[in-house]
Amino acid sequence: MIITIQNKTIEQKDIKKLYPAALVKTGHGDEVTEISLEWIDTEGGSEVEIAGYGIFVMTKDNQKLSFLYSSREELEIAVEDLSKQF
């Protein structure tokens, strides 16, 4: 089975991990780190500066693919589109 995210196709059998996350600023220049959406929603949404959102794919050969979105709404639409492919 093949999935498509932002016009990139990926073989499902090659995926080790696939997850959405928020990108938050670390306070060190332009550096950002991934934080779970659950944590943003329950613990730290007002305590951190969100730089964006993304869907992240770790492949079985340890390649990391990042698909970035500027808003939570765009991310949620992309996740919904992705879920329809399974």
N, C-alpha and C positions, 0 to 999 in steps of 0.2 A: 504494500500500500504506500502511496506517495502522498505527502501533505505539502501544502503551499502556504508560505507566510511571506507577505510583501513580495510576491512574484518569484520567490526562491523555492525550489522544490527540494524536498528532503525525503529520503526513504525512511519509512517508519521503523524498519528493522535496524537502521543505523543510529537511532536515538537512544541514548542512555538516560537522559533526564530532560524534561521540558517544563518550564515554569515561568509564570509572570512575576514581576517584582517592580518595586519603586526604586528609582535611583535618587539617593540623597547625597547632599554635599557633605564632605567630611570636615571641612574647615581648613583644609590644607590646599590652598590655591584652587584649581579647577577640579581637583580629585573628587570622584563620586564612588559610592559603593552601593551594592544591591541590598535592599531590605525587603522582607516579605510584606505583602499587602496586608496580611493579618496583623502584623505588628503595627503598621501604619494606622490601621483602623482601630486598634484597641489600646495601643500604648503611646505611640510617639508622633501621631500626625501633626500636632501643634508644636512639637519640640524640635522638629528637624525641617530643613529646607529641602523640598523636593525639587530635583532638577529635571525629572522626567520619569518615564515608565518604559518597561520593555518586556518582551517575551524572549527568554533565553533558552537555547538548546545546547546541551552537551551531547556530543556524538560518542559512539563507542571507541573512536580513535582519539578521544580527548580534545577534539576541536570544539571551541565555543563559538556559537553563532548568536549574535545579538540583533534583535529587531526592535528599534526604538520608536517611542510615541511621545508626543509632547503633552498629552493630557490623559487623565484616567479614563475619560469617556472614549477616546480613541483606542486605548488599550482594551477596554471592555468590549468594544465592537470587534476588534481583532480576535480576542479570545472566543467570542461567540462564533465568529466565522470559522475559526480553527476547530472548535468543538463539532461543527457540522461535518467535518471531514473524517471523523472517527465513527 
